[in-house]
């Protein structure tokens, strides 16, 4: 088969026969025709005025076939929407919350701009212009999500050899601005917990363990080791479009997280008379302590009261901070670092992929530690020189 394909490939003189006499096409159209046969036995050809150009084109095509980078003519004529449909069939492993975010990115930003564009016509410069246009109205996180969807869809085209490279490569979303975090002190954590009309222990637990809310809400009695004061984080629960979705923790990694002795009595009381598979933290009527309900009906109103906000005072009348639920996770990192925990321990507690990520995330918490290192070096040097 390979020999047969090779016999059909080459550069042909359309104006002359093998013996040099004029052919029926003499003087008609371009003189030279380059031909090759792809791996699917389909023949492709292109006409040229000069033999050297025909041979160069054929050599280039042959090189891509040999190196495995060959793109068949017309392979990129599928639309981005068609590739998106194919990409969707590959998302079965993705968490429901991630899937919903990507669906939103496609429908809100990608579809209208790119759906009808042929994959081969997606140019890097056009993608950059699109990102710049979105920057005027959308947040960096939103743009990052939309660009990510387009990048993944185009990557399917690369893998299927419809386009030679991903046009989104090298295109970056705007840098996210550093959001100010509300790091609570020990006193503020306890003040907030005591001010809660219910579930104050949940606030203490989040602020002293650093678990994500979904990880806390998914904890079962069997996940709590009271003797070792550890919780085994195995699952997470997320509310997507009003429905609860159970999955593994972020990063799909289980971890063991310590909790301080001050939580022991409360946790023991909370788990009393519960079965091993019962949830530790539950809604008043049973079931999952949903984040949307907890945030809007319990947590946020408590923060407003502490800040002195009510119907008569729309602006805060106290200097109490304005933490979000996720700020309790940041608070846990802050309290652990200030208590002397090393970066590796904080990384494990928070479930970060690397200590570098922990350092990048909480770099603002380490200046005093760096000064302490400098002071220790001064003392050590002075002692050695003495």
C-alpha positions in Angstrom: 0.0 0.0 0.0 2.8 2.4 0.9 4.6 1.7 -2.4 1.4 2.3 -4.3 0.9 5.7 -2.5 4.5 6.6 -3.3 3.9 5.9 -7.0 0.9 8.3 -7.0 3.0 11.0 -5.3 5.4 13.4 -6.9 5.6 16.4 -9.2 4.0 16.0 -12.6 4.6 18.0 -15.8 1.1 18.7 -17.1 2.3 20.1 -20.4 4.7 17.3 -21.5 4.4 13.6 -21.7 7.1 11.2 -20.5 8.8 11.2 -23.9 8.9 15.1 -24.0 6.1 15.6 -26.5 3.3 18.1 -25.8 0.3 16.7 -23.9 -3.3 17.6 -24.4 -2.9 20.2 -21.6 0.0 21.9 -23.3 -0.1 25.6 -22.4 -3.3 25.3 -20.4 -3.3 26.3 -16.7 -0.3 25.9 -14.5 2.3 23.5 -15.8 3.4 21.7 -12.6 1.2 19.6 -10.3 2.4 18.2 -7.0 0.5 15.2 -5.6 0.6 13.1 -2.4 -1.6 10.5 -0.7 -2.4 10.8 3.0 -2.6 8.0 5.5 -6.3 7.6 4.7 -5.4 6.9 1.0 -6.9 10.2 -0.1 -5.0 11.9 -2.9 -4.3 15.7 -2.7 -2.8 17.9 -5.4 -1.9 21.5 -6.0 -0.8 23.2 -9.3 2.2 25.5 -9.6 3.8 27.6 -12.3 7.3 26.6 -11.4 8.6 23.1 -10.7 10.8 24.3 -7.8 7.7 25.6 -6.0 5.8 22.4 -6.5 8.7 20.3 -5.2 9.1 22.6 -2.1 5.4 22.3 -1.3 5.5 18.5 -1.6 8.7 18.3 0.5 7.0 20.4 3.2 3.9 18.1 3.2 6.1 15.0 3.3 8.0 16.4 6.3 4.8 17.0 8.3 3.6 13.4 7.5 6.9 12.0 8.7 7.0 14.1 11.9 3.3 13.4 12.7 2.3 17.1 12.4 0.3 16.7 9.1 -3.0 18.6 8.8 -5.3 17.4 6.1 -6.7 20.1 3.8 -10.1 21.1 5.0 -9.7 19.5 8.4 -10.1 22.9 10.1 -13.3 23.8 8.3 -15.4 22.6 11.3 -16.8 25.4 13.4 -15.8 26.2 16.9 -19.4 25.2 17.9 -18.9 21.7 16.4 -15.7 21.3 18.3 -17.4 22.5 21.4 -20.0 19.8 21.1 -17.2 17.2 20.7 -15.4 18.7 23.7 -18.5 18.4 25.9 -18.5 14.7 25.4 -15.1 14.6 27.1 -16.2 16.4 30.3 -17.7 13.4 32.2 -14.9 13.5 34.8 -15.3 17.2 35.6 -17.0 18.3 38.8 -20.5 19.7 38.5 -19.5 23.1 39.8 -16.6 23.3 37.3 -18.9 22.1 34.5 -21.5 24.8 35.4 -18.8 27.6 35.4 -17.5 26.4 31.9 -21.1 26.3 30.6 -21.6 29.8 31.8 -18.4 31.0 30.1 -19.4 29.4 26.8 -23.0 30.8 26.7 -22.2 34.2 28.0 -18.9 35.1 26.2 -17.6 32.4 23.8 -20.6 31.3 21.8 -21.7 34.6 20.3 -18.2 35.5 19.2 -16.7 32.2 18.0 -19.5 29.6 17.5 -19.8 30.0 13.8 -16.1 30.7 13.1 -14.2 27.8 11.4 -11.6 26.4 13.6 -8.8 27.1 11.1 -9.9 30.8 11.0 -9.4 31.4 14.7 -6.4 33.7 14.8 -4.3 34.5 17.9 -4.5 38.3 17.2 -8.3 38.0 17.1 -8.4 36.1 20.4 -6.2 38.9 22.0 -8.7 41.5 20.7 -11.6 39.6 22.1 -9.9 39.4 25.5 -9.3 43.1 25.4 -12.9 43.8 24.5 -14.1 41.7 27.4 -11.7 43.6 29.8 -13.9 46.7 29.5 -16.9 45.1 31.1 -15.9 41.7 32.7 -13.8 40.8 35.7 -10.4 39.0 35.2 -11.9 35.8 36.7 -14.8 35.8 34.1 -12.3 36.5 31.3 -10.0 33.7 32.5 -12.9 31.3 32.5 -14.1 32.2 29.0 -10.6 32.1 27.5 -10.0 28.8 29.2 -13.1 27.3 27.5 -12.0 28.5 24.1 -8.5 27.2 24.7 -9.7 23.8 25.7 -12.0 23.6 22.7 -9.3 24.5 20.3 -6.9 22.1 21.9 -9.3 19.3 20.9 -8.8 20.5 17.3 -5.0 20.3 17.8 -5.2 16.8 19.2 -7.4 15.7 16.3 -4.9 17.3 13.8 -7.4 19.8 12.5 -5.2 22.7 13.2 -1.4 22.8 13.7 -1.4 24.8 16.9 -3.7 26.3 19.5 -4.5 29.9 18.6 -5.0 30.7 22.3 -1.4 29.8 23.2 0.3 32.9 24.5 -2.9 34.8 25.1 -3.3 35.7 28.8 -6.3 37.0 30.7 -5.9 40.2 32.7 -4.1 39.8 36.0 -6.4 39.3 38.9 -6.3 42.2 41.4 -5.3 41.2 44.9 -8.5 41.2 47.0 -8.2 42.5 50.5 -8.8 39.7 53.0 -10.3 40.1 56.4 -8.0 38.2 58.7 -9.8 37.9 62.0 -8.0 37.8 65.4 -8.7 35.1 68.0 -10.9 37.5 69.8 -12.9 38.4 66.7 -13.4 34.8 65.8 -14.9 34.0 69.2 -16.9 37.3 69.2 -18.4 36.3 65.8 -19.2 32.8 66.9 -20.9 34.0 70.1 -23.0 36.6 68.1 -24.3 33.9 65.7 -28.0 33.0 66.4 -27.0 29.4 65.6 -24.1 27.3 64.2 -21.5 29.3 66.0 -19.4 26.2 66.2 -19.3 26.0 62.4 -17.6 29.5 62.4 -15.0 28.3 65.0 -14.4 25.1 63.1 -13.8 26.9 59.8 -11.6 29.5 61.4 -9.4 27.0 63.2 -9.1 24.2 60.6 -9.1 26.1 57.3 -11.5 23.7 55.7 -13.5 24.9 52.7 -17.1 25.3 53.4 -18.1 22.4 51.2 -15.6 20.2 53.0 -17.0 21.1 56.4 -20.6 20.6 55.3 -19.7 17.1 54.0 -18.0 15.9 57.1 -19.4 12.7 58.6 -19.1 11.5 62.2 -16.7 8.8 61.1 -14.4 11.4 59.7 -13.7 12.9 63.1 -10.9 11.3 65.3 -11.5 12.8 68.7 -8.5 11.0 70.3 -5.9 12.4 67.8 -7.9 15.6 67.2 -8.0 15.1 63.5 -10.7 15.4 60.8 -10.2 13.3 57.6 -11.3 15.4 54.6 -12.7 12.9 52.1 -15.6 14.6 50.4 -17.1 18.0 49.6 -20.6 19.1 48.8 -21.4 21.9 46.4 -24.7 23.6 45.5 -25.0 23.9 41.8 -28.1 25.5 40.3 -30.0 24.6 43.5 -28.9 21.0 43.6 -26.4 19.4 45.9 -23.4 17.7 44.2 -21.1 15.5 46.1 -17.5 15.1 45.1 -13.9 14.7 46.3 -12.1 17.7 47.8 -10.5 20.2 45.5 -7.5 18.7 43.9 -9.1 15.2 44.5 -6.7 14.7 47.4 -7.8 13.5 50.8 -6.0 15.0 53.8 -6.0 14.9 57.6 -6.4 18.2 59.3 -5.8 18.9 63.1 -8.2 20.9 65.2 -7.4 22.6 68.5 -8.6 21.3 71.9 -11.0 24.2 72.3 -13.3 22.6 69.7 -13.3 19.2 71.3 -16.2 19.7 73.7 -18.4 21.3 71.0 -17.7 18.7 68.4 -18.4 15.9 70.9 -21.7 17.4 71.8 -22.6 17.9 68.2 -22.0 14.3 67.4 -23.7 12.8 70.4 -26.3 10.2 69.5 -25.4 10.4 65.8 -24.5 7.4 63.6 -21.1 7.1 61.8 -22.5 8.2 58.5 -24.5 11.2 59.8 -23.3 14.7 59.0 -21.5 16.5 61.8 -22.9 19.9 60.8 -26.5 19.9 59.8 -29.3 22.3 59.0 -31.8 23.0 61.8 -34.3 20.6 60.2 -31.6 18.0 59.3 -29.7 17.5 56.0 -26.9 19.5 54.6 -26.0 23.0 56.0 -26.3 24.7 52.6 -23.9 27.5 52.0 -26.4 29.9 50.3 -28.8 29.6 53.1 -26.2 29.8 55.8 -24.5 32.9 54.2 -27.6 34.9 53.6 -29.7 34.0 56.6 -27.2 33.6 59.4 -23.6 34.6 58.6 -24.1 37.9 56.7 -26.8 39.3 59.1 -24.5 38.6 62.0 -21.6 40.5 60.4 -24.0 43.4 59.8 -25.0 43.5 63.4 -21.4 43.5 64.6 -20.6 46.3 62.2 -23.6 48.3 63.6 -25.6 48.2 60.4 -29.4 48.2 60.6 -32.4 50.0 59.1 -31.5 53.2 60.9 -27.8 52.9 60.2 -27.0 51.8 56.6 -23.3 52.6 57.1 -21.2 50.8 59.6 -20.9 52.4 63.1 -18.1 50.1 64.4 -14.7 49.2 63.1 -15.5 45.5 62.9 -14.1 44.0 59.7 -16.3 42.6 56.9 -15.2 39.0 56.4 -16.7 36.6 53.9 -17.2 32.9 54.7 -14.0 32.1 52.7 -12.1 34.6 54.8 -12.5 32.2 57.7 -10.2 29.9 55.7 -7.7 32.7 55.3 -8.1 33.4 59.0 -7.1 29.8 59.8 -3.9 30.3 57.8 -3.2 33.6 59.5 -3.7 32.2 63.0 -1.6 29.1 62.2 1.3 31.1 60.8 1.2 33.6 63.7 1.3 30.6 66.1 4.6 29.4 64.5 3.3 26.7 62.1 5.8 26.1 59.3 4.8 26.5 55.7 4.6 22.8 55.0 2.2 22.3 57.9 0.0 25.1 56.7 0.1 23.7 53.1 -1.1 20.3 54.4 -3.8 21.8 56.6 -5.2 23.8 53.7 -4.8 21.1 51.0 -2.6 23.2 48.7 -0.8 21.4 46.0 2.6 22.9 47.0 4.2 25.0 49.7 5.0 27.5 46.9 1.3 28.0 46.4 0.9 28.6 50.2 3.7 31.1 50.2 2.3 32.9 47.1 -1.2 33.0 48.6 -0.2 34.3 52.1 3.0 36.2 51.3 1.6 39.2 53.2 1.6 37.2 56.4 5.4 36.6 56.4 7.2 40.0 56.7 7.7 39.7 60.5 9.0 36.2 60.1 11.6 37.4 57.6 12.7 40.1 60.0 13.0 37.5 62.7 15.3 35.5 60.3 17.5 38.6 59.8 17.7 39.2 63.5 18.6 35.6 64.2 21.4 35.8 61.6 22.7 38.9 63.2 22.8 37.2 66.6 24.5 34.0 65.2 27.1 36.1 63.3 27.9 38.2 66.3 28.3 35.0 68.5 30.6 33.4 65.9 32.8 36.5 65.5 33.1 36.9 69.3 
